[in-house]
């Protein structure tokens, strides 16, 4: 990627330089693959799409990374309940 501080950036149109900066900022804001945040975001997206089985898998991966996170435990419990598994959900409440 070409950013505004490299010599190559001087060859770009100002709009292209601005787009490069936006891309760099967006990339910095994206969680790293396999991180707690990426699993949590993936679970949230699946949950919002009513794909509760996929959401559960992602939340459990996040839980394996950070077991003491109350938010992820709550999301697991909610998802398990929606999947008709309330007994399992109690373990995460």
C-alpha positions in Angstrom: 0.0 0.0 0.0 1.1 3.5 -0.7 0.7 6.0 2.1 1.2 9.7 2.0 4.7 9.5 3.6 6.3 7.3 0.9 8.0 8.8 -2.2 5.6 6.9 -4.4 2.7 8.8 -2.9 3.8 12.0 -4.6 2.9 10.3 -7.9 -0.7 9.9 -6.9 -3.6 12.2 -7.4 -4.6 13.9 -4.0 -7.9 11.9 -4.1 -6.0 8.7 -4.4 -3.7 9.6 -1.5 -6.9 10.3 0.6 -8.4 7.0 -0.3 -5.1 5.3 0.7 -5.3 6.9 4.1 -9.0 5.8 4.5 -8.0 2.2 3.6 -5.2 2.2 6.1 -7.5 3.5 8.9 -10.1 0.8 8.0 -7.5 -1.9 8.1 -6.3 -0.8 11.5 -9.8 -0.9 12.8 -10.4 -4.4 11.6 -9.8 -7.1 14.2 -7.1 -9.6 13.4 -8.3 -13.0 12.2 -8.6 -15.5 15.0 -8.6 -12.8 17.7 -11.2 -12.5 20.4 -12.7 -9.4 18.7 -12.9 -11.1 15.3 -14.7 -14.1 16.8 -17.1 -11.8 18.7 -17.8 -9.7 15.6 -18.4 -12.8 13.5 -20.7 -14.2 16.1 -22.7 -10.9 16.2 -23.0 -10.9 12.5 -24.2 -14.5 12.4 -26.6 -13.8 15.3 -28.1 -10.8 13.5 -28.6 -12.9 10.4 -30.5 -15.5 12.6 -27.7 -18.1 12.0 -27.5 -19.1 15.6 -25.5 -22.2 15.1 -22.7 -20.2 13.4 -23.0 -17.5 16.1 -22.6 -20.1 18.8 -19.4 -21.5 17.2 -17.9 -18.0 16.9 -18.9 -17.1 20.5 -17.4 -20.3 21.8 -14.1 -19.6 20.0 -14.1 -16.1 21.6 -14.9 -17.7 25.0 -11.9 -20.1 24.6 -9.7 -17.0 24.3 -11.2 -15.0 27.1 -13.2 -17.1 29.5 -13.8 -14.4 32.1 -15.6 -12.1 29.6 -19.2 -11.7 30.9 -20.4 -10.3 27.6 -19.4 -13.3 25.6 -20.8 -15.7 28.2 -24.1 -13.8 28.0 -24.1 -14.1 24.2 -23.5 -17.9 24.5 -26.3 -18.3 27.0 -28.7 -16.3 24.8 -27.8 -18.2 21.7 -28.0 -21.6 23.4 -31.5 -20.7 24.6 -32.6 -19.7 21.1 -31.3 -23.0 19.9 -33.5 -24.8 22.4 -30.7 -25.8 24.7 -31.6 -23.9 27.9 -29.9 -26.4 30.2 -26.5 -25.8 28.6 -27.2 -22.0 28.6 -27.3 -22.0 32.4 -23.6 -22.9 32.5 -22.7 -19.6 30.9 -25.0 -17.3 33.0 
